[in-house]
Amino acid sequence: MKILAEELVMKNEGTMKEQKKKTRRKKDRPDYGVLDKLVISKGYCCGCGVCVGVCPVEVIGYEALPKLIGECISCGRCSDACPRGLGRINMEPQKEAIKDGLVGSYLNILAGKATKTEILEKAQDGGAVTSILCACLESGYIDGAIVTRMDPERPWKPVPMIATTKEEIISAAGTKYHYPFEFSVLKKATKELKLQSFSVVTRPCSTEGVRRLQQSRSKKSGKAIKLVVGLFCMEAFHTDFIDEVVAGGMELSLSNIKKINIKRDFVLTLDGGSLVDISMKKAEPYIRTGCRFCSDFASEMADVSAGAVGTKNGWTTLITRTDIGKEAVEIASNSGWLETREVSQKVLTTPHALAKRKKDRAIPILR
Ligand SMILES: Cc1cc2nc3c(=O)[nH]c(=O)nc-3n(C[C@H](O)[C@H](O)[C@H](O)COP(=O)(O)OP(=O)(O)OC[C@H]3O[C@@H](n4cnc5c(N)ncnc54)[C@H](O)[C@@H]3O)c2cc1C
């Protein structure tokens, strides 16, 4: 009996020590309330969904913004991985990279165009992004990709999809000018599907989210992200724009819109090929607030960045920044998925101008 009592005391002391340790740890780590106070309520949130994707107890949900839907355990993972959170990301450019203060450091610049008709028919520009992903999946370089498709129930509402077949990747081609909370499916990719080296297609803010994730407490899931394809981006819009201005104001049926593009204004291509212009002035009120704090146009932290401006219509401008990005483009061109052309530095004239405009107008994030 005595032995048992002593054992119990020792056990209790042990548990109390553990408990104290846990409480101390909890106090040191910011909870969801901190993320809410420092990021979400200030309008900095970019809609990448990394907080949703890393929450171990799945109590962060989202609509237009992330929101707490259960009890936070104060593990600190959400604020740790948030690209608008505390702390800085440390990402050195590769040694041999050409330094560029506007579009970010790079190894080379190319123009890329898909060789497959089914991709060109669906793609936004040259279909280079879709071709790179398909080629990398086919060769086993990646085992899947987080891409953004349209919600089948609500046309033009973007939803993230974990594509593990070329058909799925192709089905998600084309730009949706909104924020898809792409990393909300992170846990599904790593835990459920057990992907080990997948790709993500991201806007610049979410590209920063990947790098934060890879240096955060949740770096195990971040490690499984092998290839980061970053898009050029001036801003993303609330889906209300589509409902109120396009469907409501213009009385257009969303399912009849084949493609949406931003030139100076919004240009909608309807089924049958006719074009409808919507002035950017009408769209401006629908810009996500978080975009006003962003100073990155060209996804400077990606392995390879892709955009429309720079190259000719029907081609994608590709900026490779890391060996991984370069390898991915080579896999696509060597396997016949992608036609590539060398381009001169002149191709960067418009990306430079837009990148400068974005940096100049970015409102500093204050804490
Ligand atoms: C919000 C937004 C704003 C952009 N603004 C500019 C701009 O100002 N200037 C410019 O030159 N280019 C801009 N782009 C990039 C451009 O629209 C094309 O995505 C890029 O040129 C690649 O073309 P592609 O034909 O090679 O891509 P595709 O082969 O068509 O593939 C596009 C890929 O992007 C994914 N995707 C679609 N929408 C999103 C999204 N919202 N978030 C994350 N992934 C998505 C698709 O799932 C697909 O994998 C923007 C893209 C987005 C999403």
The ligand as an SDF file (V2000), in Angstrom:
LIG
                    3D

 53 58  0  0  0  0  0  0  0  0999 V2000
   -5.5920   36.9990  -58.5040 C   0  0  0  0  0  0  0  0  0  0  0  0
   -4.6510   36.9600  -59.6900 C   0  0  0  0  0  0  0  0  0  0  0  0
   -4.1800   38.1630  -60.2360 C   0  0  0  0  0  0  0  0  0  0  0  0
   -3.2750   38.1370  -61.3180 C   0  0  0  0  0  0  0  0  0  0  0  0
   -2.7990   39.3340  -61.8060 N   0  0  0  0  0  0  0  0  0  0  0  0
   -1.8990   39.3220  -62.8120 C   0  0  0  0  0  0  0  0  0  0  0  0
   -1.3750   40.5700  -63.3020 C   0  0  0  0  0  0  0  0  0  0  0  0
   -1.7050   41.6520  -62.8100 O   0  0  0  0  0  0  0  0  0  0  0  0
   -0.4670   40.5050  -64.3170 N   0  0  0  0  0  0  0  0  0  0  0  0
   -0.0570   39.3140  -64.8650 C   0  0  0  0  0  0  0  0  0  0  0  0
    0.7810   39.3130  -65.7720 O   0  0  0  0  0  0  0  0  0  0  0  0
   -0.5300   38.1270  -64.4070 N   0  0  0  0  0  0  0  0  0  0  0  0
   -1.4380   38.0960  -63.4130 C   0  0  0  0  0  0  0  0  0  0  0  0
   -1.9270   36.8990  -62.9380 N   0  0  0  0  0  0  0  0  0  0  0  0
   -1.3970   35.6290  -63.4900 C   0  0  0  0  0  0  0  0  0  0  0  0
   -2.0670   35.2070  -64.7900 C   0  0  0  0  0  0  0  0  0  0  0  0
   -3.4630   35.4410  -64.7240 O   0  0  0  0  0  0  0  0  0  0  0  0
   -1.8220   33.6950  -65.1090 C   0  0  0  0  0  0  0  0  0  0  0  0
   -2.1700   32.9140  -63.9860 O   0  0  0  0  0  0  0  0  0  0  0  0
   -0.3760   33.4060  -65.4370 C   0  0  0  0  0  0  0  0  0  0  0  0
    0.0200   34.2080  -66.5310 O   0  0  0  0  0  0  0  0  0  0  0  0
   -0.1680   31.9200  -65.8130 C   0  0  0  0  0  0  0  0  0  0  0  0
   -0.8320   31.6700  -67.0270 O   0  0  0  0  0  0  0  0  0  0  0  0
   -0.8860   30.1790  -67.5990 P   0  0  0  0  0  0  0  0  0  0  0  0
   -1.7020   30.1930  -68.8490 O   0  0  0  0  0  0  0  0  0  0  0  0
    0.5030   29.6500  -67.6930 O   0  0  0  0  0  0  0  0  0  0  0  0
   -1.6510   29.4510  -66.4360 O   0  0  0  0  0  0  0  0  0  0  0  0
   -2.6790   28.2170  -66.5100 P   0  0  0  0  0  0  0  0  0  0  0  0
   -2.0260   27.1100  -67.2390 O   0  0  0  0  0  0  0  0  0  0  0  0
   -3.9980   28.7000  -66.9430 O   0  0  0  0  0  0  0  0  0  0  0  0
   -2.7280   27.8170  -64.9680 O   0  0  0  0  0  0  0  0  0  0  0  0
   -3.1570   28.7280  -63.9980 C   0  0  0  0  0  0  0  0  0  0  0  0
   -2.9940   28.0710  -62.6520 C   0  0  0  0  0  0  0  0  0  0  0  0
   -3.3290   29.0060  -61.6380 O   0  0  0  0  0  0  0  0  0  0  0  0
   -4.2440   28.4250  -60.7200 C   0  0  0  0  0  0  0  0  0  0  0  0
   -5.0950   29.4910  -60.1900 N   0  0  0  0  0  0  0  0  0  0  0  0
   -6.1520   30.0970  -60.7740 C   0  0  0  0  0  0  0  0  0  0  0  0
   -6.6490   31.0610  -59.9990 N   0  0  0  0  0  0  0  0  0  0  0  0
   -5.8950   31.0670  -58.8800 C   0  0  0  0  0  0  0  0  0  0  0  0
   -5.9150   31.8240  -57.6790 C   0  0  0  0  0  0  0  0  0  0  0  0
   -6.8200   32.7880  -57.4650 N   0  0  0  0  0  0  0  0  0  0  0  0
   -4.9960   31.5620  -56.7350 N   0  0  0  0  0  0  0  0  0  0  0  0
   -4.0720   30.5770  -56.9060 C   0  0  0  0  0  0  0  0  0  0  0  0
   -4.0030   29.8220  -58.0400 N   0  0  0  0  0  0  0  0  0  0  0  0
   -4.8950   30.0690  -59.0000 C   0  0  0  0  0  0  0  0  0  0  0  0
   -4.9970   27.4130  -61.5570 C   0  0  0  0  0  0  0  0  0  0  0  0
   -5.5760   26.4120  -60.7670 O   0  0  0  0  0  0  0  0  0  0  0  0
   -3.8830   26.8760  -62.4590 C   0  0  0  0  0  0  0  0  0  0  0  0
   -3.1630   25.8470  -61.8200 O   0  0  0  0  0  0  0  0  0  0  0  0
   -2.8540   36.8900  -61.8710 C   0  0  0  0  0  0  0  0  0  0  0  0
   -3.3430   35.6920  -61.3250 C   0  0  0  0  0  0  0  0  0  0  0  0
   -4.2240   35.7160  -60.2430 C   0  0  0  0  0  0  0  0  0  0  0  0
   -4.7310   34.4030  -59.6610 C   0  0  0  0  0  0  0  0  0  0  0  0
  1  2  1  0
  2  3  1  0
  2 52  2  0
  3  4  2  0
  4  5  1  0
  4 50  1  0
  5  6  2  0
  6  7  1  0
  6 13  1  0
  7  8  2  0
  7  9  1  0
  9 10  1  0
 10 11  2  0
 10 12  1  0
 12 13  2  0
 13 14  1  0
 14 15  1  0
 14 50  1  0
 15 16  1  0
 16 17  1  0
 16 18  1  0
 18 19  1  0
 18 20  1  0
 20 21  1  0
 20 22  1  0
 22 23  1  0
 23 24  1  0
 24 25  2  0
 24 26  1  0
 24 27  1  0
 27 28  1  0
 28 29  2  0
 28 30  1  0
 28 31  1  0
 31 32  1  0
 32 33  1  0
 33 34  1  0
 33 48  1  0
 34 35  1  0
 35 36  1  0
 35 46  1  0
 36 37  1  0
 36 45  1  0
 37 38  2  0
 38 39  1  0
 39 40  1  0
 39 45  2  0
 40 41  1  0
 40 42  2  0
 42 43  1  0
 43 44  2  0
 44 45  1  0
 46 47  1  0
 46 48  1  0
 48 49  1  0
 50 51  2  0
 51 52  1  0
 52 53  1  0
M  END
$$$$
